[in-house]
Amino acid sequence: MDRWAGKVAVVTGASAGIGAAIAESLVEAGVQVVGLARRLERLEALAASLKGTPGKLYPRQCDVRKEEELLDAFMWVKAELGGVDILVNNAGIGKHKKIIEDDVDSFRSILEVNVLAMAIGIREAVASMKSRDVEGYIVNINSVAGHVIPSGYPSSIYAPSKHAVTALTETVRMELAADPRNKIKITSISPGFVKTDIMQSAGLPDADKFFESMPHLDVKDVVNAVSYVLGTRNIVQVTELIIRRTGQLI
């Protein structure tokens, strides 16, 4: 991780849960982190709590569903910090509803956050990295639902969107690998159930009780996975990292 000290990272969905924990870890490692999220007050509170650490968190309000706001964020990073060296695509949403009973607005929101915003972020990050001819790293926070279809509870098109993330990551990896001068790596990290507020946000009744009965990971386990892939040698490409809690069946 030492080689990333002083570099610039963009983390989406950085106001809570996995995104906040990743942003905190990077700042503590000396990285200049631009945290993107809709809830600016939470980002500002996190930034205040990290004062005195080797790096710095720059809070920036951004709804990744809105292309203009996402592009403005990357323009700000270029103008104020020179460009992005690490992109962590963490923002993601789901809904506790069957596909056959859900509505198009829900479908659209899930795709806009989980897939389209990720693709736009990758495009902008790669352009920044290539224009400066620097080493770069893109981490896509995926899910085991991007490899298997969980049964037993509905989640609308969450699993299809995460399967798209798996395909998106591999497609970009192949595009980058085709360039013999490429210095950019991309990894999909697919955790199993992680105790965050995503279940509550998705509308799952008794979300706390869900985690009481279901083997699950802590956000720190995902943070450790991110630190691991960022710490690999230049010639090492971790393409997919699936992590589950021992005892998880899915």
C-alpha positions as CSV (number, residue, x, y, z in Angstrom):
1,M,0.0,0.0,0.0
2,D,2.9,2.4,0.5
3,R,3.2,3.2,-3.2
4,W,-0.3,4.7,-3.0
5,A,0.5,7.2,-0.3
6,G,-0.1,10.7,-1.7
7,K,-2.1,9.4,-4.6
8,V,-5.7,10.3,-5.3
9,A,-8.6,8.0,-4.9
10,V,-12.3,8.4,-5.7
11,V,-14.7,6.3,-3.7
12,T,-18.4,6.2,-4.5
13,G,-21.1,5.6,-1.9
14,A,-18.6,6.8,0.7
15,S,-21.0,8.1,3.3
16,A,-21.8,4.8,5.0
17,G,-21.1,1.1,5.2
18,I,-18.5,-0.4,3.0
19,G,-17.7,2.8,1.2
20,A,-17.1,4.8,4.4
21,A,-14.9,2.1,5.7
22,I,-12.8,1.9,2.5
23,A,-12.5,5.7,2.4
24,E,-11.3,5.7,6.0
25,S,-8.8,3.0,5.4
26,L,-7.3,4.7,2.4
27,V,-7.0,8.1,4.2
28,E,-5.2,6.3,7.1
29,A,-2.8,4.9,4.5
30,G,-2.0,8.4,3.3
31,V,-4.2,8.6,0.2
32,Q,-6.1,11.7,-0.8
33,V,-9.6,10.4,-1.0
34,V,-12.6,12.1,-2.8
35,G,-15.7,10.7,-1.2
36,L,-18.8,10.8,-3.4
37,A,-22.3,10.4,-1.9
38,R,-25.7,12.0,-1.8
39,R,-25.5,12.6,2.0
40,L,-23.0,15.4,2.3
41,E,-23.4,15.8,6.0
42,R,-22.3,12.2,6.6
43,L,-19.2,12.7,4.4
44,E,-18.3,15.9,6.2
45,A,-18.6,14.2,9.6
46,L,-16.4,11.4,8.4
47,A,-13.8,13.9,7.0
48,A,-13.8,15.7,10.4
49,S,-13.2,12.4,12.2
50,L,-10.1,11.7,10.0
51,K,-8.3,15.0,10.6
52,G,-4.8,14.4,11.7
53,T,-4.4,11.1,9.7
54,P,-1.8,10.8,6.9
55,G,-4.2,11.4,4.1
56,K,-7.3,13.5,3.6
57,L,-11.0,13.0,2.8
58,Y,-12.5,15.5,0.4
59,P,-16.4,15.3,0.8
60,R,-18.3,15.9,-2.5
61,Q,-22.0,15.6,-2.8
62,C,-22.9,13.5,-5.9
63,D,-25.8,11.4,-6.9
64,V,-24.1,8.9,-9.2
65,R,-27.4,8.3,-11.0
66,K,-27.0,11.7,-12.5
67,E,-24.4,11.7,-15.2
68,E,-23.7,15.4,-15.0
69,E,-23.0,15.3,-11.3
70,L,-20.7,12.3,-11.8
71,L,-18.8,14.0,-14.6
72,D,-18.5,17.2,-12.6
73,A,-16.9,15.3,-9.8
74,F,-14.2,13.9,-12.0
75,M,-13.7,17.3,-13.5
76,W,-13.2,18.7,-10.0
77,V,-10.7,16.0,-9.2
78,K,-8.7,16.9,-12.3
79,A,-8.8,20.6,-11.6
80,E,-8.1,20.4,-7.8
81,L,-6.0,17.3,-7.4
82,G,-4.6,16.5,-10.8
83,G,-6.5,13.3,-11.6
84,V,-7.5,10.0,-10.2
85,D,-5.1,7.1,-9.4
86,I,-7.6,4.7,-7.7
87,L,-11.3,4.4,-8.3
88,V,-13.4,2.3,-5.9
89,N,-16.9,1.8,-7.4
90,N,-18.8,1.0,-4.3
91,A,-22.2,2.6,-4.7
92,G,-25.0,0.1,-5.0
93,I,-28.7,-0.4,-4.3
94,G,-31.3,-3.1,-4.4
95,K,-34.9,-3.5,-3.6
96,H,-36.8,-6.1,-1.6
97,K,-39.3,-7.0,-4.2
98,K,-39.9,-9.7,-6.9
99,I,-38.9,-8.7,-10.4
100,I,-42.4,-9.8,-11.6
101,E,-44.0,-7.4,-9.2
102,D,-41.5,-4.4,-9.3
103,D,-41.8,-1.3,-11.4
104,V,-39.7,0.3,-14.1
105,D,-38.5,3.2,-11.9
106,S,-37.0,0.7,-9.6
107,F,-35.4,-1.2,-12.4
108,R,-34.0,2.0,-13.8
109,S,-32.6,3.2,-10.5
110,I,-30.8,-0.1,-9.8
111,L,-29.2,-0.2,-13.3
112,E,-28.2,3.5,-13.1
113,V,-26.4,3.1,-9.8
114,N,-25.1,-0.5,-10.0
115,V,-24.1,-0.6,-13.7
116,L,-24.2,2.7,-15.6
117,A,-22.5,4.9,-13.0
118,M,-19.8,2.2,-12.6
119,A,-19.2,2.2,-16.4
120,I,-19.0,6.0,-16.6
121,G,-16.7,6.1,-13.6
122,I,-14.4,3.5,-15.2
123,R,-14.3,5.4,-18.5
124,E,-13.4,8.7,-16.8
125,A,-10.9,7.1,-14.4
126,V,-9.1,5.3,-17.3
127,A,-9.0,8.5,-19.3
128,S,-7.4,10.3,-16.4
129,M,-4.8,7.6,-15.7
130,K,-3.9,7.2,-19.4
131,S,-3.6,10.9,-20.0
132,R,-1.0,11.1,-17.2
133,D,0.7,7.7,-18.0
134,V,0.4,6.6,-14.4
135,E,-0.2,3.3,-12.6
136,G,-3.9,3.1,-11.8
137,Y,-6.3,0.7,-10.0
138,I,-10.0,0.3,-10.4
139,V,-11.9,-1.7,-7.8
140,N,-15.5,-2.7,-8.4
141,I,-17.4,-3.7,-5.3
142,N,-19.5,-6.6,-6.7
143,S,-21.4,-9.4,-4.9
144,V,-21.7,-13.1,-4.7
145,A,-25.0,-12.3,-6.4
146,G,-22.9,-11.4,-9.4
147,H,-22.0,-15.1,-9.8
148,V,-25.0,-17.1,-8.4
149,I,-28.7,-16.3,-8.0
150,P,-29.6,-16.1,-4.3
151,S,-32.9,-17.8,-3.5
152,G,-35.2,-17.4,-0.6
153,Y,-35.7,-13.6,-0.7
154,P,-36.5,-11.3,-3.6
155,S,-34.1,-8.5,-4.6
156,S,-35.6,-7.2,-7.9
157,I,-32.9,-6.9,-10.5
158,Y,-30.0,-6.6,-8.0
159,A,-28.5,-10.0,-9.0
160,P,-28.8,-9.3,-12.8
161,S,-27.1,-6.0,-12.2
162,K,-24.3,-7.6,-10.3
163,H,-23.9,-10.2,-13.0
164,A,-23.5,-7.2,-15.3
165,V,-20.7,-5.9,-13.0
166,T,-18.9,-9.2,-13.4
167,A,-19.1,-9.0,-17.2
168,L,-18.2,-5.3,-17.1
169,T,-15.1,-5.8,-15.1
170,E,-13.8,-8.7,-17.3
171,T,-14.6,-6.7,-20.5
172,V,-12.6,-3.7,-19.3
173,R,-9.8,-6.0,-18.1
174,M,-9.5,-7.4,-21.6
175,E,-9.7,-3.9,-23.2
176,L,-6.8,-2.8,-20.9
177,A,-4.8,-5.9,-21.5
178,A,-4.9,-5.4,-25.2
179,D,-2.6,-2.3,-24.8
180,P,1.0,-3.4,-24.2
181,R,1.7,-0.1,-22.5
182,N,-1.2,-0.5,-20.0
183,K,-0.5,0.3,-16.4
184,I,-4.0,0.0,-15.1
185,K,-5.4,-2.9,-13.2
186,I,-9.1,-3.7,-12.4
187,T,-10.6,-6.1,-9.9
188,S,-14.0,-7.2,-9.0
189,I,-14.5,-7.9,-5.3
190,S,-17.6,-10.0,-4.5
191,P,-18.5,-10.3,-0.9
192,G,-21.3,-12.4,0.5
193,F,-23.7,-10.9,3.0
194,V,-22.1,-7.8,4.7
195,K,-23.8,-6.2,7.7
196,T,-24.6,-2.7,6.4
197,D,-27.8,-0.6,6.0
198,I,-28.3,-1.8,2.4
199,M,-31.0,-4.3,3.5
200,Q,-32.9,-1.5,5.3
201,S,-32.5,0.8,2.3
202,A,-33.9,-2.0,0.1
203,G,-37.0,-2.2,2.2
204,L,-36.3,-5.6,3.9
205,P,-38.6,-5.9,7.0
206,D,-36.7,-6.7,10.2
207,A,-33.3,-6.2,8.5
208,D,-31.5,-6.5,11.9
209,K,-33.1,-9.9,12.5
210,F,-32.0,-11.0,9.1
211,F,-28.3,-10.6,10.1
212,E,-28.9,-12.3,13.4
213,S,-29.8,-15.5,11.6
214,M,-27.6,-15.2,8.5
215,P,-23.8,-15.8,8.5
216,H,-22.3,-12.5,7.3
217,L,-19.1,-10.5,6.9
218,D,-18.1,-7.3,8.5
219,V,-17.2,-4.2,6.5
220,K,-13.6,-4.6,7.7
221,D,-13.4,-7.9,5.7
222,V,-14.1,-6.0,2.5
223,V,-11.7,-3.3,3.5
224,N,-9.0,-6.0,3.9
225,A,-9.8,-7.4,0.5
226,V,-9.4,-3.9,-1.1
227,S,-6.1,-3.4,0.8
228,Y,-4.9,-6.8,-0.4
229,V,-5.5,-6.2,-4.1
230,L,-4.0,-2.7,-4.0
231,G,-0.9,-4.1,-2.3
232,T,-0.2,-6.7,-5.0
233,R,2.9,-6.4,-7.2
234,N,2.6,-4.6,-10.6
235,I,2.7,-7.8,-12.5
236,V,-0.1,-9.4,-10.4
237,Q,-3.7,-9.1,-11.7
238,V,-6.4,-10.2,-9.2
239,T,-9.3,-10.3,-11.6
240,E,-12.0,-11.6,-9.2
241,L,-12.0,-12.0,-5.4
242,I,-15.0,-13.8,-3.9
243,I,-15.2,-13.7,-0.1
244,R,-17.8,-15.4,2.0
245,R,-18.4,-15.8,5.7
246,T,-17.7,-19.4,6.8
247,G,-21.0,-21.2,6.8
248,Q,-22.7,-19.1,4.1
249,L,-24.5,-21.4,1.7
250,I,-25.0,-18.9,-1.2
